[in-house]
Every structure is written in C-alpha cells, then in structure tokens.
Amino acid sequence: MTDITRIISIATLAFLSVFCFQEGIFLWSGHKLRLNGRRTLIYIEFLTGILLLSDALSYFYRGNGSGTGYWMVRLSNFCVFTCSFAISFFFCFYVCEFIKQSRLDFSLVLHPGASVKSGISVQLFIVLALCLAGICAVIVSQFTGLFYYFDENNVYHRSTFYPASIALGILPVLITLTMLLQNRKKLAMNVFVSLLLYFIFPAIGVVLILVSYGFPWINTAFGLGAMHLFFSSLKLMELEFYSGEHAHSIVSPVYKTEASSKEIRKRVVRSHFWQTLSVSLGGILVVLVIASITGISLPEKTLVIEEPFSENDPEKSVCVTFARNAEKHWVDGEDPDRTGAQYDGVIFNNMSSTIITDWNFSIPVPEGCSVDPGPWNGTFILSGGALNVKKPHEGDEENIHGEDFYTITPLKTLGFGCIMYTPHDYQPLSQKIVFSYSSVLKPLTNKLFNILLALLVAAFIISTTITLFEGKLIRVEEENRKLENTVQERTKELETEKNRSEDLLLNILPREIAEELTARPDSTIARQYPNVTVLFTDIVGFTKISGEMTAEEVVTMLNKMFSMFDERAQGEGIEKIKTIGDAYMAASGLTLERNNDGAARMIRFAQGLLNDVRTFNASSNIKLQIRLGINSGPLVAGVIGKTKFIYDIWGDTVNVASRMESTGIPMKIHVTEATKAQTSRLFQYSEHETDVKGKGMMKTYFL
C-alpha cells in the first residue's frame, strides 16, 4: 500500500465515520431509545460508525511497532469484522420490521419457533446464526490466523481462508435480499426500492476487494449504504408508522389477506427455501470465481532445513538445494587459505496449484568469505555470518529479466548462484538452510477445488430450477384463484358480448345464411349450388419458415397477410370460407344460377393475391411464396355443428380444387379444365398434364 492510498483510505473512513455518528445522534435525539421508532436504524448507524472508525485506526497504526500500535491494529481489525456481521443482522431485522409493519422486540430472537409461527421470516434466524458463526470465526482467527494475520512489522495480511470470511459475510446479505424480494408486495414501491438499493453498495465492494487489494472497499460501501438509509428515512418517512405517538399514517399499504389452502402455504414456504438457497449459492459462486481469477494470497512460510538436500525431494512442497560446483573451484591466488568456487542453488516448487511470488534464502558462512560481483537470479548479501539471497525486486540491479521472471510457477524450478570465496573446509551441505517464501494459490488448478466448484454449480442449477418450477406453480394457482373471482364479472359482460356476437355472425356467414340460422337455430342448413368456383392457397415451405420464428412472429405474419387477403375478398365479392393453418379457402358463385361470373371474379382475386404477396415481401425480411389452385363445379354448402359452428362447403369440386393447389407451382395459378372453359376468353392459359390423387392424369392449366 502506498502512502497516498493510505492517506486517502484514512480520510475517507474518518469522514464517513463522523457522518454516521452524526446521523445516529440525530435520529436518537428527542426520543427514548426503547420507544424510538428509528431504533434499529440508529443501531445500524452507530455500528457503521464504529466499523469505519476502527478501520481508519487500523490504517493509521499499520506498521507501528509500539505497544499501542500492536494492540490498536489487532483491536481495530477485530472490531471491523465483528461490526460487519452485526450490521448484517440489524439490517435483516430492519427489513423484518418493514415486512411486519411494526417495531419488533429484539427478544423474539430468543424464541425462534414462536416467532416464525407469528409471521417472522425464518430467514432472520438463519442470518442470526450465520452472523454469530462469523463472529466466532473472527475470535478464533485472533489466535490461529484463520482469516488474517500480522507480520513482524505489525502489518495486516490476508490469510488462506480470507475468501471464506467474504463468503460468510455476504451470505446474510443475500438471504436478506431474498427475504425482501419474497415480501415485496407488502411494501410500498418507494420503500422497496429504498431498501433494495442498500444491497448495491456491499455487492460492488465485495467485487472490488477481491479484485483490487489495498483500499477499504467493503467498509466504504457500508458507510455509503448507511448514508443512503439515513437520507431515505428522511425523504420517505419510512419508519414513522413504527410509533403511533409520532405518526398516524402508514407508509406501507396493508394488503388484504386472501384465503389459501394449507398446501399452497406449504408450497410458498418451499419456494422461499429454494429461492434463499439459490441466491446464497449464486453469491458464493461469484466469490469463488473472482477468487479463482485473482488467486488467494497465502501467508508467508519459513522452512528450516537442518540437512540440506543434494537433489529434489518430490514429497516436499518446496525443496531447496545449495552446493559447491564439483568442477568449478580453485585456490584463491590472493589468499592461499581460501577456495574460490561456483555455488549453485535450485528452488523446486513441487506444488501443483501454488505460485511462489517472493522468497528469501539464508545459509551460514564462516568469516572471511566474499562474493564476486555478478551473481545470477538473486540479490546476494553477506551479513551476520550468513549468505542471504532474496528474489530481485523492481529497482534492484540484479533484476535484469523483470520481476515476474523470478517467481516460480507450479511444478517448476528456479536456479540461482554466485562465485564465492570461502575457507578450504567450508561445505554448504553440512549447513542449516532457512528458506522463506510467499505464495499465491490458483484454485482452478486444484482438483479438489474444481470438484467443490462443480458440486456448487450443480446445486445452484438444481435449486434455481426448483425455484422457477415452484414459482410457476404458485403463479398458476394465483391465476386460477383470480379467474374464479372474475367469473361473476364475466357473467355480467355476457349481455354485451351477445350483441357483439350478432355483428360477428355476419362476419362469419353469408347474410342469408346468418338470417336463417338466427331465425331457426335448430334447423339443418344445407344447400346445393350448380356452379361454384373454389380457391385454395397456402404458403410454400411454411413448416420450415415457422420453425425459425417465434409463435408471436408466426401469428403476426399470418395475420398481416390474411388481412390483406380478406380486404381483397371483400372488395372482389369473394366469400372467405375459412383458414386452416397457413391455408386460405374461398369461393365465388354461391348462387342458384348456373351461369354466373364467379370463375372470372375468382381468377382476378387470385391474381390480386399474388400482388398482395409481392407487396408483403417488399416490406418484410421474410420472403414468401404461395401456391394457388382453382376448380369450378357443383357443391353443397351449409352450416355444421351446434357450438362453434362453421359455414363450410363439400363435394368433389372442393377436393379437386385442393389437389390443384397441392400440385401447383409457387406463384402460379393452377386451374382445372372446368374453370378454364368459363374464363378462356378473358385469360391466356398453358396446358399441362397432372397426376391428380384419386383422379389419375388430368388436363390442367396454368395462368
């Protein structure tokens, strides 16, 4: 940490701390705390102030070796961790008060069973358990370095399990978030949004603290969150309803309770459980993934090697050798009592998931030794009767390859050495070696971590799937209940719908048929017509086209095109019979007169349909083609069915028209000889032989 970062951190924390204390005093003033409607928020403000002040002191006394500095650094960091867990619990309690719309007594935490039965969310007690577990873990860490430790310079360092403290701290926040979301209907929108925004600050802080170490991101987030709650309470008067002595209105509306079955209540409880588990697992996975990307800093370790190794021992996590080169040694020309030699050392990193980022090597040497300039891969210093070698750092003359070159990746080695003059009898293999190193764990390279991560991912997917499924069932049941409640309202609307149905009937049936059906609803309506022209058309490749579109897009496309067809049919005097999927069926000449112009009108209608398709294609990304088949002849028309009745036509004429469509060519009008005979003076046709199912080979014509 640079001095500038340290000063900025202290100033930021101190400012936010003073502000939180002022907010707490302001909310507390004028009322007894026991009766104060803002009591829980007051605790949050004061605890946040203590947390920020403690963190500022920890930065201020960082590296202070005095007795005061020793205790202040440890006490302040302890307060930071414990206050963060306490704030998480009080905020959860704060949300519960909003859900219950009353000021709650803290004694309810002593009676969890009765409290849950009275409507207190079970998540409150889960959060309490997690916060107590976190505080206990912090106490243990004071003696074991579980989460953090202090070096000999009284400087704070993260320990191996520091990410576990982050996960343990974020779980209560995530559980409180699920509780808030599950009860959002019990809160006014402005109150819900106000509470929801409080979660944004710690979430950002967690990400930043794992990515960028040095600045107090999480604690700053707590301070900003406390300020947000304070200003929200002033703006929204969100806690005024806690005490009837100070307010007569309730900010949050009271929703009417609806009767629900025991099974539905059980399903809601199960859904809440799976929601909580899903969100909690999601938060843990985010922390683990970020920790996997950035790595986990491990505490410094020191190896004391009483009997130096002459070669690597794969059973050891780290193995260090240091020996005189058997071939490169000579008698010092200036001092016959000394031997000059090349001394070679090798650091073996036998760990599969850990990078050695910094290291120091020390071995005793007798008096009168010297080191020639130009040692390699290390900074060599003779002092205190020992040869001390350390990893080259930025600014060192020996750092010729860049600082990263001297780190030791998993299952790799790093050699170092020098030319040293020593007494003849000096043997490094009989000396004690002290080797200290710092390292970073890369979890994704560890099989056990990957297994744990896979299990958590599987559990997250399962819990999320169940959450969605249970939520869907609950929504369906809620919709069913709403439908039952609206039956009576719908009944009242039937009279209006009856009037509309008469207009709709004229849209479905020819007027004479509609009038006859209205007059004699129980009669069978069927008529035979001597010369009717029938048209069938459908979209080429519709199955493939619809498979590449959403249901809404398919319906929109068909509605747009068929609406164009309907407008043209109305203008041409063509009777639309029905649509079946992408097929459109129409008829003309529905009259008792044999000689009519139905065939000519149908041909003109078919030509218009081709123009409509071209118009549609000009303004659409989807380019369509249709087939058209037309036949003329006698048929029977009538109304079938008692409910959802339909006006339809039957006969061989209809079947052959359908065959003309199915055997036609895209964007061509395919007609039979009967239709051609009635329109040959008006249109030019090309003859064609077609194998028609059920008819054999027939002469047909294309327009």
C-alpha positions in Angstrom: 0.0 0.0 0.0 1.3 3.4 -1.0 1.3 6.4 1.4 -1.2 8.2 -0.8 -3.6 5.2 -0.8 -3.2 5.0 3.0 -3.9 8.7 3.5 -7.0 8.6 1.2 -8.3 5.5 3.0 -7.9 7.1 6.4 -9.6 10.3 5.3 -12.5 8.5 3.6 -13.1 6.3 6.5 -12.9 9.1 9.1 -15.3 11.3 7.1 -17.9 8.5 6.7 -17.5 7.5 10.4 -18.2 11.1 11.7 -21.1 11.3 9.3 -22.6 8.0 10.6 -22.2 9.1 14.2 -24.0 12.4 13.4 -26.8 10.5 11.7 -27.2 8.2 14.7 -27.3 11.1 17.2 -29.8 13.0 15.0 -32.1 10.0 14.9 -31.7 9.3 18.6 -32.2 12.9 19.8 -35.6 13.8 21.3 -36.7 10.2 22.0 -36.0 7.4 24.4 -34.2 4.7 22.5 -36.5 2.0 23.8 -39.5 3.7 22.3 -37.8 5.3 19.3 -39.4 4.2 16.0 -36.0 4.5 14.3 -34.2 2.4 16.9 -32.9 -0.3 14.5 -31.6 2.3 12.1 -29.9 4.0 15.0 -28.0 0.8 15.8 -27.0 0.4 12.1 -25.7 4.0 12.0 -23.7 3.7 15.3 -22.3 0.2 14.4 -21.3 1.5 10.9 -19.6 4.5 12.6 -17.6 2.2 14.9 -16.7 -0.1 12.0 -15.4 2.9 9.9 -13.5 4.4 12.8 -11.9 1.1 13.6 -10.8 0.6 10.0 -9.4 4.1 9.9 -7.4 3.4 13.1 -6.1 0.1 11.7 -4.7 2.0 8.7 -3.3 4.7 10.9 -1.4 2.3 13.2 -0.4 0.0 10.3 3.2 -0.9 10.7 3.5 0.8 14.1 5.8 -1.4 16.2 5.0 0.3 19.6 2.9 -1.3 22.2 0.0 1.0 21.4 0.3 0.2 17.7 0.4 -3.5 18.4 -2.9 -3.6 20.3 -4.7 -0.9 18.2 -4.1 -2.8 15.0 -5.4 -6.0 16.4 -8.4 -4.5 18.2 -9.4 -2.3 15.3 -9.4 -5.2 12.8 -11.4 -7.3 15.3 -14.0 -4.6 15.5 -14.1 -4.2 11.8 -15.0 -7.9 11.2 -17.4 -8.2 14.2 -19.2 -5.0 13.4 -19.7 -6.0 9.7 -21.5 -9.2 10.9 -23.6 -7.2 13.5 -24.7 -4.7 10.8 -25.8 -7.5 8.6 -28.1 -8.9 11.3 -29.5 -5.5 12.2 -30.3 -4.7 8.6 -32.1 -8.0 8.3 -34.1 -7.1 11.4 -34.7 -3.7 9.9 -36.3 -5.3 6.8 -38.4 -7.6 9.0 -39.9 -4.6 10.7 -41.0 -3.3 7.4 -42.5 -6.6 6.4 -44.4 -6.8 9.7 -45.2 -3.0 9.6 -44.4 -2.6 13.3 -41.5 -2.1 15.6 -40.3 -5.5 16.8 -38.8 -6.5 20.1 -35.3 -8.0 19.9 -36.3 -10.6 22.5 -38.1 -12.5 19.7 -34.7 -13.9 18.6 -34.7 -16.0 21.8 -37.9 -17.7 20.8 -37.5 -18.7 17.1 -40.2 -21.3 17.0 -42.9 -19.0 18.3 -41.6 -16.1 16.3 -41.8 -18.0 13.0 -45.4 -19.1 13.8 -46.3 -15.5 14.4 -45.1 -14.5 10.9 -41.5 -13.6 11.4 -39.4 -14.7 8.4 -37.3 -17.8 9.1 -34.5 -16.1 7.2 -34.0 -13.7 10.2 -32.8 -16.7 12.3 -30.7 -18.1 9.5 -28.9 -14.7 9.2 -28.5 -14.5 13.0 -26.9 -18.0 13.1 -24.5 -17.1 10.2 -23.6 -13.8 11.9 -22.9 -15.5 15.2 -20.8 -18.1 13.4 -18.9 -15.4 11.6 -18.1 -13.6 14.9 -17.0 -16.8 16.5 -14.7 -17.5 13.5 -13.2 -14.0 13.9 -12.5 -14.7 17.5 -10.8 -18.0 16.5 -8.8 -16.1 13.9 -7.2 -13.9 16.6 -5.3 -16.9 17.8 -4.9 -19.0 14.6 -4.7 -16.5 11.7 -7.7 -18.1 10.1 -8.9 -15.0 8.2 -5.9 -12.7 8.6 -2.6 -12.4 10.4 0.1 -9.7 11.3 3.7 -9.9 10.4 6.7 -8.9 12.5 6.3 -5.3 11.3 2.7 -5.2 12.6 1.2 -5.2 9.1 -2.1 -6.8 8.4 -2.2 -9.6 5.8 -5.0 -11.7 4.3 -4.8 -15.4 5.3 -5.5 -18.5 3.4 -9.2 -18.6 4.3 -9.9 -14.9 3.9 -12.3 -15.6 1.0 -14.3 -17.7 3.4 -14.8 -14.6 5.6 -16.1 -12.8 2.5 -18.5 -15.7 1.7 -19.6 -15.9 5.3 -20.2 -12.1 5.3 -22.1 -12.0 2.0 -24.4 -14.9 2.8 -26.5 -12.9 5.4 -26.8 -10.1 2.9 -28.0 -12.4 0.1 -30.5 -14.1 2.4 -31.9 -10.7 3.5 -32.2 -9.8 -0.2 -34.3 -12.9 -0.9 -36.5 -12.2 2.1 -37.0 -8.6 0.8 -37.9 -9.9 -2.7 -40.3 -12.5 -1.4 -42.3 -9.9 0.6 -42.1 -7.1 -1.9 -45.9 -6.9 -2.2 -46.1 -5.9 1.5 -44.1 -2.8 0.9 -44.8 0.4 -0.9 -42.7 0.7 -4.1 -40.7 3.6 -2.8 -39.8 1.8 0.4 -39.0 -1.4 -1.5 -36.6 0.4 -3.9 -35.0 2.3 -1.0 -34.2 -1.0 0.8 -33.2 -2.7 -2.4 -30.6 0.0 -3.2 -28.8 -0.7 0.1 -27.6 -4.1 -1.4 -25.8 -2.4 -4.3 -23.0 -0.9 -2.3 -21.8 -4.1 -0.5 -22.1 -6.1 -3.7 -19.8 -3.6 -5.5 -17.5 -3.6 -2.5 -17.1 -7.4 -2.5 -16.2 -7.4 -6.2 -13.6 -4.6 -5.7 -12.0 -6.1 -2.6 -11.4 -9.4 -4.4 -10.0 -7.7 -7.5 -8.1 -4.7 -6.0 -6.4 -5.1 -2.7 -5.4 -2.0 -0.6 -8.4 0.2 -0.4 -11.2 -0.5 2.2 -13.9 -1.1 -0.5 -16.4 -3.1 1.6 -16.3 -0.8 4.7 -16.6 2.2 2.5 -19.7 0.5 0.9 -21.1 0.0 4.4 -20.7 3.7 5.1 -22.4 4.8 1.8 -25.2 2.3 2.5 -25.8 3.8 6.0 -25.9 7.3 4.5 -28.4 6.1 1.9 -30.7 4.6 4.6 -30.5 7.8 6.6 -31.5 10.1 3.7 -34.1 7.6 2.6 -35.7 7.7 6.1 -35.9 11.5 6.0 -37.3 11.6 2.5 -39.8 8.8 2.7 -40.6 9.0 6.4 -40.3 5.2 6.2 -40.2 4.5 9.9 -42.9 6.8 11.1 -45.5 4.1 11.3 -43.5 2.3 14.0 -44.9 4.5 16.7 -48.5 5.8 16.8 -47.4 8.7 19.1 -45.4 10.3 16.3 -47.4 9.4 13.2 -50.9 8.5 12.2 -50.3 7.3 8.7 -48.7 4.1 7.4 -46.4 4.5 4.5 -46.6 0.8 3.5 -50.1 -0.2 2.4 -51.8 -3.1 4.2 -52.7 -5.7 1.7 -56.0 -7.7 2.1 -55.3 -11.2 3.1 -56.7 -13.9 0.9 -57.7 -17.3 2.0 -55.3 -20.0 0.8 -55.1 -23.7 1.3 -52.6 -25.4 3.5 -51.0 -27.0 0.5 -50.4 -23.6 -1.1 -48.9 -22.2 2.1 -46.5 -25.2 2.2 -45.6 -24.6 -1.4 -44.8 -20.9 -0.7 -42.6 -21.9 2.2 -40.7 -24.5 0.0 -40.4 -21.8 -2.7 -38.9 -19.4 -0.3 -36.4 -22.0 0.9 -35.2 -22.8 -2.6 -35.0 -19.1 -3.5 -32.8 -18.5 -0.5 -30.6 -21.4 -1.3 -30.3 -20.5 -4.9 -29.3 -16.9 -4.2 -26.9 -17.9 -1.5 -25.2 -20.4 -3.7 -25.1 -17.9 -6.5 -23.3 -15.4 -4.2 -20.8 -18.0 -3.0 -20.1 -19.0 -6.7 -19.4 -15.4 -7.6 -16.9 -15.0 -4.7 -15.2 -18.3 -5.6 -15.0 -17.4 -9.3 -13.5 -14.0 -8.5 -11.1 -15.6 -6.1 -10.1 -18.2 -8.7 -9.3 -15.5 -11.2 -7.3 -13.2 -8.9 -5.8 -16.0 -6.8 -5.6 -16.4 -3.0 -2.6 -14.9 -1.2 -1.2 -17.4 1.3 0.7 -16.4 4.5 4.5 -16.4 4.4 6.1 -19.7 5.3 9.6 -20.4 6.6 11.4 -23.7 6.1 14.3 -24.6 8.3 16.4 -27.3 6.6 18.8 -28.9 9.0 20.2 -31.3 6.5 20.4 -29.7 3.1 19.1 -31.6 0.1 21.5 -32.6 -2.7 18.6 -33.2 -5.1 14.9 -32.5 -5.3 12.5 -34.4 -2.9 9.1 -34.5 -4.7 7.4 -35.4 -1.4 8.2 -31.9 -0.1 6.0 -28.9 -1.2 9.2 -26.8 -1.6 12.7 -28.2 -1.9 15.9 -26.1 -1.9 19.5 -27.3 -2.8 22.7 -25.3 -2.5 26.0 -26.9 -3.2 29.5 -26.1 -4.5 30.1 -27.0 -8.1 32.4 -30.0 -8.2 34.1 -28.9 -11.4 34.3 -25.2 -10.9 36.6 -24.5 -7.9 40.1 -23.2 -7.5 42.5 -21.8 -4.9 42.3 -18.1 -4.3 45.5 -16.6 -5.8 45.5 -13.7 -3.4 44.7 -15.8 -0.3 46.0 -19.4 -0.3 43.8 -20.3 2.7 40.6 -19.7 0.6 39.0 -21.6 -2.1 37.0 -19.9 -4.9 34.1 -21.8 -6.3 30.8 -21.6 -8.1 27.9 -22.2 -5.8 24.7 -23.4 -7.4 21.2 -23.3 -5.8 17.9 -24.6 -7.1 14.4 -23.9 -5.7 12.0 -26.7 -6.6 8.2 -25.8 -6.5 6.5 -29.2 -6.1 3.1 -27.6 -5.5 0.6 -28.2 -8.3 -1.6 -25.1 -7.6 0.6 -22.5 -6.0 2.9 -19.9 -7.4 5.9 -18.8 -5.2 5.8 -15.0 -5.6 8.6 -13.9 -3.2 11.4 -15.8 -1.5 14.4 -15.4 0.8 17.3 -17.8 1.3 19.9 -17.9 4.1 22.8 -20.2 4.9 25.6 -19.7 7.5 29.1 -19.0 6.2 32.4 -18.5 8.1 34.2 -15.3 8.5 36.4 -14.1 5.7 34.1 -15.0 2.9 33.4 -12.8 -0.1 31.2 -12.8 -3.1 32.3 -11.8 -6.6 30.1 -9.3 -8.4 27.6 -10.7 -10.9 25.6 -13.3 -9.1 22.6 -14.6 -11.1 18.8 -14.8 -10.3 19.1 -13.3 -6.9 20.3 -10.4 -4.7 23.3 -11.8 -2.6 24.3 -10.2 0.7 26.9 -11.4 3.2 25.9 -10.2 6.7 25.7 -11.6 10.2 27.7 -14.7 9.4 25.3 -15.8 6.7 24.8 -15.6 3.0 21.4 -14.1 2.4 19.8 -14.3 -1.0 16.5 -12.7 -1.9 14.4 -12.5 -5.0 15.2 -9.5 -7.2 12.6 -6.8 -7.0 11.9 -3.7 -9.0 14.7 -1.2 -8.7 17.4 -3.9 -7.8 20.4 -4.0 -10.1 20.1 -7.8 -10.3 16.5 -7.5 -11.7 17.6 -7.9 -15.3 14.8 -10.2 -16.5 11.8 -8.5 -14.9 10.4 -9.3 -11.5 8.0 -11.9 -12.8 10.9 -14.0 -14.1 11.9 -14.8 -10.6 8.5 -16.1 -9.5 8.3 -19.9 -9.5 5.2 -21.4 -11.2 3.7 -24.7 -10.1 5.9 -27.8 -10.7 8.8 -25.6 -12.0 12.3 -24.7 -10.7 14.4 -21.6 -10.4 18.2 -21.7 -10.3 20.4 -19.1 -8.6 24.1 -18.9 -7.9 27.3 -16.9 -7.3 31.1 -17.1 -7.2 32.1 -17.1 -3.5 35.5 -17.4 -1.8 35.5 -19.4 1.5 37.9 -21.3 3.7 39.0 -24.6 2.3 37.0 -26.7 4.7 33.6 -25.0 4.1 30.9 -27.4 3.0 27.4 -25.9 2.4 25.8 -29.4 2.5 26.6 -29.5 6.2 25.0 -26.2 7.0 21.4 -25.3 8.1 19.3 -23.5 5.4 16.5 -21.1 6.2 14.1 -20.5 3.3 11.1 -18.2 3.5 8.6 -17.7 0.7 5.2 -16.1 -0.1 2.8 -17.7 -2.5 -0.5 -17.3 -4.3 -2.9 -20.2 -4.6 -4.6 -20.6 -8.0 -7.7 -22.6 -7.1 -8.8 -23.6 -10.6 -5.7 -25.7 -10.9 -6.6 -27.7 -7.8 -8.7 -30.8 -8.4 -10.5 -30.7 -5.1 -11.5 -27.1 -5.6 -12.8 -27.9 -9.1 -14.8 -30.8 -7.6 -16.3 -28.4 -5.0 -17.0 -25.8 -7.6 -18.7 -28.4 -9.8 -20.9 -29.6 -6.9 -21.8 -26.0 -6.0 -22.7 -25.3 -9.6 -24.8 -28.5 -9.8 -26.6 -27.5 -6.5 -27.1 -24.0 -7.8 -28.7 -25.3 -11.1 -30.9 -27.7 -9.2 -32.1 -25.1 -6.7 -32.7 -22.5 -9.4 -34.7 -25.0 -11.5 -36.8 -25.9 -8.5 -37.3 -22.3 -7.6 -38.5 -21.5 -11.1 -40.8 -24.6 -11.1 -42.3 -23.8 -7.7 -42.7 -20.2 -8.6 -44.5 -21.2 -11.8 -46.9 -23.4 -9.8 -47.6 -20.7 -7.3 -48.3 -18.2 -10.1 -50.6 -20.7 -11.9 -52.6 -21.2 -8.7 -52.8 -17.5 -8.1 -54.1 -17.1 -11.6 -56.7 -19.8 -11.1 -57.9 -18.1 -8.0 -58.1 -14.8 -9.8 -60.1 -16.4 -12.6 -62.6 -17.8 -10.1 -63.0 -14.4 -8.6 -63.7 -12.9 -12.0 -66.4 -15.4 -13.1 -69.2 -13.2 -11.8 -67.8 -10.1 -13.5 -67.5 -12.0 -16.8 -71.1 -13.1 -16.5 -72.2 -9.5 -16.4 -70.4 -8.9 -19.6 -72.2 -11.7 -21.5 -75.1 -9.4 -22.4 -72.7 -7.0 -24.1 -71.0 -9.9 -25.8 -74.3 -11.2 -27.1 -74.9 -8.0 -29.0 -71.4 -8.1 -30.4 -71.8 -11.8 -31.5 -74.6 -10.8 -33.8 -72.3 -8.5 -35.6 -69.6 -11.1 -35.6 -72.0 -13.7 -37.1 -72.4 -11.6 -40.2 -68.6 -11.6 -40.5 -68.6 -15.4 -40.4 -71.6 -16.3 -42.5 -73.3 -15.0 -45.7 -76.1 -12.7 -44.7 -78.9 -15.0 -45.9 -77.4 -18.0 -44.0 -76.9 -15.9 -40.9 -80.5 -14.6 -41.0 -81.9 -18.2 -41.5 -79.7 -19.5 -38.6 -80.9 -16.8 -36.3 -84.5 -17.4 -37.2 -84.2 -21.2 -37.0 -81.2 -22.1 -34.8 -82.2 -25.8 -34.6 -82.7 -26.3 -38.3 -80.2 -28.0 -40.6 -78.9 -25.5 -43.1 -77.6 -27.1 -46.3 -77.9 -26.0 -50.0 -76.7 -27.3 -53.3 -75.2 -24.9 -55.8 -74.8 -25.8 -59.5 -71.6 -23.8 -60.4 -69.3 -22.5 -57.7 -65.6 -21.7 -58.1 -63.4 -22.7 -55.2 -59.8 -21.4 -54.5 -57.2 -22.9 -52.2 -53.9 -21.3 -51.4 -51.1 -22.0 -48.9 -47.6 -20.8 -48.1 -44.7 -22.7 -49.7 -42.3 -24.2 -47.1 -44.4 -22.9 -44.2 -43.3 -25.6 -41.8 -39.6 -24.7 -42.2 -40.3 -20.9 -42.1 -42.4 -21.2 -38.9 -39.7 -23.4 -37.3 -37.3 -20.4 -37.5 -39.7 -18.0 -35.9 -41.3 -17.4 -32.6 -45.0 -18.2 -32.1 -45.8 -14.4 -31.9 -43.9 -13.7 -35.1 -45.7 -16.5 -37.0 -49.1 -15.3 -35.9 -48.2 -11.7 -36.7 -47.1 -12.7 -40.2 -50.2 -14.8 -41.0 -52.5 -12.1 -39.6 -50.9 -9.4 -41.7 -51.0 -11.4 -44.9 -54.5 -12.9 -44.4 -55.9 -9.4 -43.5 -54.7 -8.3 -46.9 -56.5 -11.3 -48.5 -59.7 -10.5 -46.5 -59.8 -6.9 -47.7 -59.3 -8.0 -51.3 -62.0 -10.7 -50.9 -64.5 -8.2 -49.6 -63.7 -5.8 -52.5 -64.0 -8.6 -55.2 -67.2 -10.0 -53.8 -65.5 -13.3 -52.8 -66.8 -15.4 -49.9 -64.0 -16.4 -47.5 -64.8 -19.9 -46.2 -62.0 -20.5 -43.6 -58.3 -20.6 -42.9 -56.5 -23.8 -41.8 -53.0 -23.0 -40.5 -51.4 -21.3 -43.5 -54.1 -22.4 -46.0 -56.7 -19.9 -47.2 -60.0 -21.2 -48.7 -62.5 -19.0 -50.6 -65.4 -19.5 -53.0 -67.4 -17.4 -55.5 -70.6 -18.1 -57.4 -72.6 -19.2 -54.4 -75.9 -18.7 -56.2 -78.5 -21.0 -57.6 -77.9 -19.6 -61.1 -75.7 -21.9 -63.2 -74.3 -19.2 -65.5 -72.5 -16.7 -63.2 -69.3 -14.8 -63.3 -67.8 -16.5 -60.2 -64.9 -18.1 -62.1 -63.8 -14.8 -63.7 -64.0 -13.0 -60.3 -62.0 -15.8 -58.7 -59.2 -15.6 -61.3 -59.0 -11.8 -60.7 -59.0 -12.4 -57.0 -56.2 -15.0 -57.4 -54.1 -12.5 -59.4 -54.7 -9.9 -56.7 -53.4 -12.4 -54.0 -50.2 -12.8 -55.9 -49.8 -9.0 -55.9 -50.6 -8.9 -52.1 -47.8 -11.5 -51.5 -45.3 -9.4 -53.5 -46.4 -6.3 -51.6 -45.9 -8.2 -48.3 -42.4 -9.3 -49.4 -41.4 -5.8 -50.2 -41.8 -4.7 -46.6 -40.8 -7.9 -44.8 -37.5 -9.7 -44.1 -39.3 -13.0 -44.7 -39.9 -13.6 -48.4 -43.0 -15.8 -49.0 -44.4 -17.7 -52.0 -47.8 -19.2 -52.3 -49.5 -21.9 -54.4 -53.0 -21.4 -55.8 -55.4 -24.0 -57.0 -58.9 -23.3 -58.5 -61.7 -25.5 -59.7 -65.3 -24.9 -60.7 -68.4 -27.1 -60.4 -71.3 -28.1 -58.2 -71.0 -28.5 -54.5 -73.0 -28.5 -51.2 -72.7 -25.6 -48.7 -74.1 -25.4 -45.2 -73.6 -24.9 -41.5 -72.4 -27.8 -39.3 -72.2 -28.0 -35.5 -74.2 -26.7 -32.6 -71.4 -24.9 -30.8 -68.6 -23.1 -32.6 -70.4 -23.8 -35.8 -68.8 -23.2 -39.2 -70.0 -22.4 -42.7 -68.4 -24.9 -45.0 -68.6 -26.4 -48.5 -68.2 -30.1 -49.6 -68.0 -32.1 -52.7 -65.8 -33.3 -55.5 -65.3 -29.7 -56.7 -63.7 -28.8 -53.4 -61.4 -31.8 -53.3 -60.2 -31.2 -56.9 -59.5 -27.5 -56.1 -57.4 -28.7 -53.1 -55.5 -31.0 -55.5 -54.8 -28.1 -57.8 -53.2 -26.2 -55.0 -51.1 -29.1 -53.8 -49.8 -29.9 -57.3 -49.3 -26.3 -58.3 -46.2 -24.2 -58.9 -45.2 -21.5 -56.5 -46.6 -18.0 -57.5 -48.7 -19.6 -60.4 -52.5 -20.0 -60.7 -53.3 -23.7 -61.3 -56.9 -24.3 -62.6 -58.9 -27.2 -63.9 -60.5 -27.5 -67.4 -63.9 -26.6 -66.0 -62.5 -23.2 -64.7 -60.5 -22.6 -67.9 -63.6 -23.2 -70.0 -65.5 -20.4 -68.2 -62.6 -17.9 -68.4 -60.7 -18.8 -71.6 -62.0 -15.7 -73.4 -60.6 -13.4 -70.6 -57.3 -15.1 -69.7 -54.5 -17.0 -71.5 -53.5 -20.4 -70.1 -50.8 -23.0 -70.8 -51.9 -26.7 -70.8 -50.3 -29.2 -68.5 -50.8 -32.9 -67.7 -51.1 -33.5 -63.9 -51.4 -36.7 -62.0 -54.2 -36.0 -59.5 -54.7 -38.2 -56.5 -57.9 -40.1 -56.8 -58.4 -38.9 -60.4 -55.4 -40.0 -62.4 -54.0 -38.0 -65.2 -55.9 -34.8 -65.9 -55.5 -31.8 -68.2 -54.9 -28.7 -66.0 -53.8 -25.2 -66.9 -51.5 -22.5 -65.5 -52.3 -18.8 -65.8 
